Amino acid sequence: MYDVIIVGAGVTGCAIARELSKYKLNICVLEKCNDVGMGTSKANSAIVHAGEDPVPGSLKAKLNIRGNQLYEKFSQELNFPFKRNGSLVLCFDENDMEKLLNLKEQGEKNGVPGMEILNREEVLKMEPNLSDKVVAALYLPTGGITCPFNVTIALAENAYTNGVKFNLNTEVSGIVKVEDRYIIKTNKGEFQTNVVVNAAGLFSDDLNNMISNDKINIIPRKGEYCLFDKEVGNYVTKTLFQLPTKLGKGVLVTPTVHGNLLVGPDAQDLEDKYDLNTKQEALDFILNKAKLSVQDVPMSKIITSFSGLRAHGSTGDFIIGEVKDAKNFINAAAIESPGLTSAPAIGEMIAEIIVDKLSPKKNVNFNPYRKGIVKFDELNNRERENLIKQNPSYGKIICRCETVTEAEIIDSIKRPLGARDMDGVKRRTRAGMGRCQSGFCTPKIVDILSRELKQMPNEVTKFGNESRLLIGGKNKENI
């Protein structure tokens, strides 16, 4: 029996869990995957939006602005990468200048500070690689970039160390209200709780519709991306947007906090909530659209492509709050862009609702700080030498592209809610995210996972379930 159960361990669910861990509450997070942040939170644009795009007065507008303001504090407390690099919304036609001015006016209504309209000469001083078609831009100095899976993992680890329980590989199959509590049915048995928080992302409509007659509809909206080598990571310094359309903010070109260049996404509304395939026509589309923003897109430097699904709500806004016909069932649904930006503020908003209901005492032992994995690649020579003296595993480079050591990989496995597969190590350490895309380091990481998790090598998976990397080999009985 729990005070609060949160369904979904994406960035939204983990932000809510971390915020609620400030109180003396018995809290549990249920997640169907074998790690946190396995849905929208692991495949998006990694942008901390300034807040000019949402409709004034909407939840998206309010929570975007508040979330943006919280990111510095969050990144310092939780030790994840965040850079306020600024963003530009590009205009390619003098006839569209009124739209750019309207966007600035909308941003002012939302409370975005420091915005400025720049002419072509002014914007070229910022970004020399802009295309010849750019005539002006809206400059947004508060825009930023981060790492979405680092944010989610940091929130989850901090919530966990402050007392929140995480039940991974636990898929919800049903939910019923019995008197003053909810019974949640899962593949791991039944859980009971006073309050349910629905942060189930793409599947938040399924959860809501199990319990409420006020139905919601989530449309999976796919976006595809191309990631470029660090060799061209400084091709632009700001995040470049194009004037938005009804399908969103369009194709962007941006540096990443890890030094790569990212292009995407497109927007494809689907029916299949599991369709993460990439298609040549979609990748061609985003690369051609990128040429509108920057000249000579360095196509030969693409190292991978990927796609992500956004939980697009049919209302066009976030759906947050207690369901009218289901007391103590609280939605955090339809969290699409600017969801990553808004997550800290959504956590605050949901926590405020629950604290008002349950009147819990403050957790006087709450620790807001979380120390991340030491990044060997970011240290100077003296720091590296001292670290190797303390722990020789720092002297063993496993991933050459990203300079990731054996010690970092071991830390990623042994820390709270640690990695249990190849992709879990990858998201925590960046081992396998470089130029060769795991070509050289996979066998060594399999060996480390096998050793540390006490598994056979052929039991190690890429992302859980049956995604085994090796077949055959000896049985345990023969070792």
N, C-alpha and C positions, 0 to 999 in steps of 0.2 A: 504494500500500500504506500503510495507516494502522495505528497502534497501537489506536485506538478510533474506531468510527463510531457516532454517536448518530442514530437514526432518529426524527425528529420535533422541530420547533422551537417547541413550545409552552412554557409557563412551566416545565414539568418538564424538558424536554430542554435548555432554555437554562440553567437552574439547574445541571444536571449539567455542561454544557459549561463554564460559568464556574468551577465548583469544580475540574474537572480541569485547567483552564488554569493552575492553581497549580503544575503539574508539567511536566517536560520530556517531553511526549508529543505525538505527531503525531495530531491529533484532527480529525475532520470531522463536520459535522452535515448530514444529508440531509433536505430538506423538500420535499414535493410542491407546496406553494403558492408564490406569488411574494413572500411576506413571512413573517416570523416571527409566531407568535401568532395564526394564522388560524383555529384551531379553538375548543375550549372556552375557551381563554385570552382570547378577545376578547369573550365574551358570557357573563358570569356575575354573581354578586351583589357582587363586589368586596369581600368581607368577609375580614378577618383574624380568624378565629374564636378564642375564648378557649380552647376545648377541653373543654367540659363534656359534649358530645354523644356522642363516640365511645365504643364499648365499652371498658372498662378492659382493658389488656393487648394491645389491638389495635395494629397498625401505625399506623392512623389516629390513635389516642390519643397514642402516643409521638411521632409526627412532627408532629402538630398543636402540641403543647406546645413542642417544640424550635423549630419554625418560627416560632411566635408570638414566642418569646424573641429570635429573630434579626432580626426585621423592623426594629427601630430602626437597628441597625448597617447592615443592607442598604440601607435608604433613605438613610442618610447617605453611605455609600460610593458608591452608584449614582445618587443624585440623582433619586429618584422620590417622588411624594407619598404620605405615610402619616400617618394620624392615629389615635391611640389614644383614640377617643371613648367607649368602653365600650358594653356591650350589655345588654339586658333581655330575659329570657324571661318572657312575660306569662301569668298564670293568670286564668281567667275564671269559675271555679266553686270555691266553698269545698271542695267534694268532691274537687277535684283537687289540693289542697294537698299531699297525700302524694306525688303525682307530682313536684311541684316540689321537695320536700325530697329525694326520691330522686335527682333530677337534680343537686342540689347535692352530695349524697353521692358521686355518680358523678364529678362534677368534681373533688372532693377526692381521690378515688382516682387520677385522671389527673394531679393536680398543679397544678390551676388555682388561682392565688392570689387572695385578696381577695374571694371571693364573699360575697354577703349577701342574705338574704331581706328584702324590703321590703313593708310593708303598703300599702294603697291611698293613704293620705295621704302616705306617704314617697315613693312612686313618682310621684305627681302633682306633687310639688315639682320633680322632675326633668323630667317631661314633661307639661305642662298640657293638651296636646291628646289625651291618652289617652281612649278610649271609656269610657262609664259601666259597661261590663261588666267592666272590669279590677278584680280584687279583691286581687291581690298580684303580685309579680315577683321573679325571681332576678336580681340585679345582678352583672354580670361586668365589672369595671373594665379588664381587660386586652384586651377585644375591640377591634377596630380596623377601619378602612376604608382602602382603597388604590385604585389604578387598575391593573387587571390587564394591559392592553396596555402601559402605561408600565413596569411591572415586567418584563414579558417582553422588551421592546425594550432596556431598560437592561441586563439580564443578557446578551442577545445581543451588544450593542455592546461590553460589557466583555470577554466571551469572545473576540470577534473581534479586538479590539485587543491581546489577550494571546496571539494566535497560532492560535486555532481557525478552521478553514476552514468556511464555510457554502456549501452547494450548494442554492440554491433552485430551484424548478420542476423538482425531481428526485424522481420518484415510484418507489418500490420495487415491483418486480413479482415478484421471487423472491429466495430466499436459500438457498445450499447450503454445507455444510461440506466442505472439502477438506483432509485431513490436519489441520494445526494452525491453519488460518485459515478465514475465511468469505469467500465471494464473493457480493456483493450485486448483483443485476441491477436496472437502472433504465432509464428512458427516455433517460438520458444516458450509457449505457454501464455497464460493470462497475466495482465498487469492491471492493478487498480489505482485510481488516482482521484483526487478532488478536482483538479483542473487539468485540462488538456490544452496544449498549444500546438496548433497545426502549422508546422513549418516544413511541409512535405514537398515543397517545390513543384515540379511538374505534376505531382500526384496529389496536390493539396485539394483539388476539386473532388477527387475520389473520397478523401477522408471527410471533408465537409458534407458531402452528399450522403454519407452513411448515417449522419446524425441530424441533419437539418432539412426542412422543406424549402428553405431559401437556397436554391441550388446555385452553384457557381460553375463556370466553364473555363478550363485552362487549355490554351492552344499552344502546342509545342512549336516554337519559332526557331528554326535552325539558322545558325550563322557559321560560315566557313572562314578560315584564316590561313595565311601563310606566314611562317616565321623565318627570319633571315639570320645569317651568321653574324657573330659579333664584329666581324671585320667591317660591316656597314652599319653598326649600331648607332653611330653618330651622324648618320645621313640626315636626320632631323633631330632637333633638340626638344621641340614642343610637340604636343599631341595635335595632329591636324585633322579637323573635322571638315566635312562639306555641309552646306546649308541643309538642315534636316527635312525629311519628307514624312508622310503619314506612316511609313514603315519604320521610322526611327531616325537615328543620327547618321545613318549612312556608313559608307566605307571610310575608315580612318587609317592614318599612317602615324605610327607612334614609336618612340624608343621604349624599351622595357627597363625595369629597374635592374635587370641583370645584364644589360648591355647589348641586347639584340634589337632588331627592328621588326615590328609587327604590322601586318596589313590585313584588314578585314573589318567587320564581317558583312556578308550579304544578309538577306532576311527571307526565309522560306517558311511559310506556315504549313505545318504538317498535321497528320492524324496520328502517326506512329511516334510514341514518346520514347522509343529506343533507337530511332534512326540517327546514328552518328556517322554515317558514311560520308566521305568527301567525294565530290564529283568534279570532273575536269571542267565542265561548263561553268560551275559555280566559282572555281578557283580562277578561271580565265576572266570571269566577270569582275571579281574584286581587284585583280591585278590591273585590268583595263581602267577601272574606276580610280585606282590609285594614281594612274598616269595623269589624271585631271589635276591632282594635288601637287605631285612632284615630278620633275623631269628625270628621265633615264632611270626608271625603277631598276635596281640591280638584280635582275631576275636570276642570274647565275649563282647568287648567294643564298637562295632559298635552301633551308636545311630540312624543313618538314612542313606539313600542312595538317590541320585538325579542324574539328567542328565542335560546336556546343549547342545546347538547346536552352532557350529562355522560356520561362513560364509566363507566357503572355495571357493576361486576363481579359475577358471579353468586355469588362467595364473600362479598360484603358488606364486604370489606376491600381495602386496597391489595395489589397483587401485586408484590412487590419482591424481587429476588435472582436468583442464578444458577439457570438451569433445570437440573433434575437430569440429564436425558439429553442435554444440549447444553452442553458445557464452554465457558466464556467467552461464553455468550449470557445477557445479564442483563436481566431484565424490570424496567421501571418502569411497570406496567400497572394498569388499573382505577383511575386517579387521578381520582376525583370529589371532591366536597366532603369534607373540607377541603383539597383539593389545592393551591389557591392559597396558603393559609396554610402548608402543609407543604413547599412547593417548596424553600426553602433547606435544610431538613433532609433531604429526599430527595436533593438534590445531595451533601450530606455523606455520606450512607449509601452511595450508589452509588460515589462517589469512594473511599471507604474500601475497598470490595470490590475495585476495580480497582487501587488502589495496593498492596494486599496481594498481588495476582496478578502485577503487572508490576514492582513495586519501582522506580518511576521516581525520578529525582532531583528535588528542588524546583526550580521555575522562579524563579531569584533575581531575574529582571527582572519578575516579576508585579506589575502595578499594580492594586490593588483599586478605584481611583477612576475614576469616569466622570462627566463633566460633561454635564448635559442641555441641552436647548434653552432659551435665555433666554426667559422668559415676560414679554413687554412689559406685559401686563395687570397683573402683580404688582409692577411697579416704581413708585416714587414719581416725582413730576414732574421732580425734579433728575436722577434716574437716567435717565429717558426722554430728557431733553434731551441729556445727555452721550452716550447711545447713538446718537441721531440724528446728532449731530455726527460721530461716528466712522463711521457707516454710515447714509446717508440712507434706505435701504430700510426702516429701522425707523420712518420717518415715514409709510409708506404702509400704511394699514389695509386689509386684504383681507377679513377676516371681521369684520363689525361686531358681531355678537352676542357673540363671544368675544374681541374686540379682538386679533385675530391679525394680525401684520404680514407684509409681503412678505419681510423678512429671516428671520423664523422659518420660513416655508415653504421658502425657499431652503436654510436650514440643515437642515431635515428631509430634503431631497433629497440634499444633498452629504455628510452625515455618514456614519459607518460603517454599512453595511447600510441605506442611506437609502431613503426612500419612492420608489416607482416608479409610483404611481397615486393616485387621489383619496382612497381610503380609507386608504392609507399615510400621506398628509399629514394626514388627519383624526385618525388615532390618535396621531400624534406631536405635533400642534400644537393640536388641538381645533377647527380651522377646519371649519365645517360642523356642529358639534355643538350649536349654540345654538338659540334660539327659532325661527328660520326654517328650520332643518335644511337648510342649503346653498342656500336659495332665491336668495340674492343673490351669494354668493361663488363659486359653481361656475365661471362663465365665466372669472373672473380666475385661479382656481387652474389651470384647464385651460391657460390661456396660459402661466403660469409653468412648469408641468410640461413643456409642449411646448418651451419655450425652453431650459430647463435640461437636459432629456434629449435635446434635438436630435431631437424627433419632430414629425410633423405633428399638428395639433390633433385630427384625426379618428383618430389612433393612440392617444391618451390614453384609458386605461380607468378604470373605477371600482374594480375589484379584480382586474385581470389577465385573462388569457385573452382571451375575446371580449366582455368587458363594456364595449364602446366607448360613449362618451357622445355622440359626434357621428357623423353619416353624411354622405357626399358630400364636397365640397371639392376642392381642387386636388390633383393628384398631385405627388410630389416632383420629377418631371422638369420640371414646369411652374413651379417656384418659382425 
